[in-house]
């Protein structure tokens, strides 16, 4: 798996987002058809993504804080159409402390190749 492209977007509707403004990170396999996407929604190799891809993406984005990526099949909305990671900063005194600096209420879309 290689990272092909990273795009950062502001959330259009932040009222539906989590109160702490966690960054959302979505991983999209290049060339995946709509039918493949539907079939794979609940079978994404998210542990592999978390271990191998997420650290590389965060490094490319210049995020140096200690963060906790948390997989959710309903990351983008209440149905499983947009699974992804909530990325939260871990603060030693307070636990969850919002999004990484500069990424409050941001969506990060990563295209990967096989």
VOPAGU-2260 file (C-alpha; in pm, 1 decimal, decimal comma):
REM VOPAGU-2260
SITE   aa  ch    i         X         Y         Z
SITE  UNK   A    0       0,0       0,0       0,0
SITE  UNK   A    1     129,8     339,6     -98,3
SITE  UNK   A    2     -12,9     684,7     -44,9
SITE  UNK   A    3    -104,0     841,2    -378,6
SITE  UNK   A    4    -280,1    1160,1    -271,4
SITE  UNK   A    5    -380,1    1350,5      44,0
SITE  UNK   A    6    -649,8    1618,1      40,3
SITE  UNK   A    7    -760,1    1826,3     339,6
SITE  UNK   A    8   -1107,6    1982,9     345,7
SITE  UNK   A    9   -1293,9    2190,8     601,3
SITE  UNK   A   10   -1611,1    2027,0     727,0
SITE  UNK   A   11   -1911,8    2197,3     571,2
SITE  UNK   A   12   -2148,1    2109,3     855,0
SITE  UNK   A   13   -1954,0    2125,9    1178,6
SITE  UNK   A   14   -2276,0    2126,2    1385,2
SITE  UNK   A   15   -2305,6    1747,5    1327,7
SITE  UNK   A   16   -1941,9    1691,2    1414,6
SITE  UNK   A   17   -1808,1    1585,8    1747,6
SITE  UNK   A   18   -1792,3    1865,8    2004,2
SITE  UNK   A   19   -1415,2    1846,6    2036,3
SITE  UNK   A   20   -1365,7    1886,5    1660,4
SITE  UNK   A   21   -1166,0    1568,5    1602,4
SITE  UNK   A   22   -1005,2    1540,6    1261,6
SITE  UNK   A   23   -1156,4    1272,8    1039,2
SITE  UNK   A   24    -928,0    1065,3     819,3
SITE  UNK   A   25   -1075,1     862,6     533,2
SITE  UNK   A   26    -877,3     609,7     328,6
SITE  UNK   A   27    -992,9     534,6     -25,6
SITE  UNK   A   28    -836,5     259,4    -239,3
SITE  UNK   A   29    -766,5     389,8    -589,6
SITE  UNK   A   30    -983,8     242,0    -863,4
SITE  UNK   A   31   -1236,4      86,7    -627,4
SITE  UNK   A   32   -1576,2      57,4    -795,6
SITE  UNK   A   33   -1902,2     150,6    -625,1
SITE  UNK   A   34   -1992,9    -217,5    -588,0
SITE  UNK   A   35   -1652,5    -298,2    -437,3
SITE  UNK   A   36   -1693,7      -5,9    -199,1
SITE  UNK   A   37   -2034,8    -133,7     -86,9
SITE  UNK   A   38   -1897,0    -484,3     -37,9
SITE  UNK   A   39   -1587,7    -368,1     151,9
SITE  UNK   A   40   -1744,1    -115,2     389,2
SITE  UNK   A   41   -1740,2    -352,4     684,5
SITE  UNK   A   42   -1427,2    -539,5     582,0
SITE  UNK   A   43   -1163,7    -268,7     555,4
SITE  UNK   A   44    -821,8    -370,5     691,7
SITE  UNK   A   45    -837,1     -86,4     942,4
SITE  UNK   A   46    -579,9    -237,3    1179,4
SITE  UNK   A   47    -330,7    -241,4     891,1
SITE  UNK   A   48    -430,3     114,4     797,3
SITE  UNK   A   49    -384,1     225,0    1158,9
SITE  UNK   A   50     -44,1      60,3    1189,2
SITE  UNK   A   51     106,6     135,8     847,3
SITE  UNK   A   52     -76,0     423,1     678,5
SITE  UNK   A   53    -198,5     659,2     948,7
SITE  UNK   A   54     152,0     737,3    1087,3
SITE  UNK   A   55     276,6     814,2     734,0
SITE  UNK   A   56     -20,5    1041,8     664,1
SITE  UNK   A   57      24,7    1227,6     993,2
SITE  UNK   A   58     395,8    1272,9     922,0
SITE  UNK   A   59     323,3    1413,0     574,7
SITE  UNK   A   60      70,8    1653,4     725,9
SITE  UNK   A   61     329,8    1770,0     980,0
SITE  UNK   A   62     131,0    1650,8    1280,7
SITE  UNK   A   63     373,4    1595,3    1566,0
SITE  UNK   A   64     134,9    1573,5    1862,4
SITE  UNK   A   65      65,7    1239,6    2026,0
SITE  UNK   A   66    -262,5    1131,6    1871,1
SITE  UNK   A   67    -506,3     845,1    1900,7
SITE  UNK   A   68    -668,2     732,9    1574,4
SITE  UNK   A   69    -998,0     556,5    1644,2
SITE  UNK   A   70   -1170,0     358,4    1365,3
SITE  UNK   A   71   -1541,9     407,5    1312,9
SITE  UNK   A   72   -1758,7     252,5    1043,4
SITE  UNK   A   73   -1985,8     557,9    1082,5
SITE  UNK   A   74   -1714,8     823,8    1087,1
SITE  UNK   A   75   -1868,6    1045,2     818,0
SITE  UNK   A   76   -2237,9    1002,7     897,3
SITE  UNK   A   77   -2480,8     773,5    1075,2
SITE  UNK   A   78   -2468,5     503,5     806,1
SITE  UNK   A   79   -2155,2     307,3     707,9
SITE  UNK   A   80   -2109,0     494,3     378,5
SITE  UNK   A   81   -1791,7     671,8     490,6
SITE  UNK   A   82   -1585,1     469,3     737,6
SITE  UNK   A   83   -1269,5     629,2     869,8
SITE  UNK   A   84   -1064,2     735,4    1168,2
SITE  UNK   A   85   -1135,9    1001,4    1428,0
SITE  UNK   A   86    -791,4    1144,6    1507,1
SITE  UNK   A   87    -773,4    1295,5    1855,3
SITE  UNK   A   88    -481,6    1452,1    2040,8
SITE  UNK   A   89    -387,4    1276,4    2361,7
SITE  UNK   A   90    -307,1    1525,3    2632,9
SITE  UNK   A   91    -127,3    1371,2    2932,4
SITE  UNK   A   92    -342,2    1554,4    3188,6
SITE  UNK   A   93    -682,8    1561,2    3023,1
SITE  UNK   A   94    -708,3    1260,8    2793,4
SITE  UNK   A   95    -894,1    1352,7    2474,6
SITE  UNK   A   96    -810,3    1711,0    2385,5
SITE  UNK   A   97    -951,4    1772,2    2037,2
SITE  UNK   A   98    -797,7    1772,4    1695,0
SITE  UNK   A   99    -429,9    1806,2    1605,7
SITE  UNK   A  100    -314,2    2167,6    1577,0
SITE  UNK   A  101    -451,6    2324,6    1259,1
SITE  UNK   A  102    -685,6    2033,0    1188,9
SITE  UNK   A  103    -988,5    2117,9    1406,1
SITE  UNK   A  104   -1303,5    2011,5    1215,3
SITE  UNK   A  105   -1104,4    1900,9     909,6
SITE  UNK   A  106   -1159,8    1601,5     685,6
SITE  UNK   A  107    -850,8    1435,3     539,0
SITE  UNK   A  108    -904,2    1211,5     236,5
SITE  UNK   A  109    -620,9     974,1     147,2
SITE  UNK   A  110    -609,3     782,4    -180,6
SITE  UNK   A  111    -397,4     468,5    -169,8
SITE  UNK   A  112    -266,6     229,0    -432,1
SITE  UNK   A  113    -220,2    -144,1    -387,4
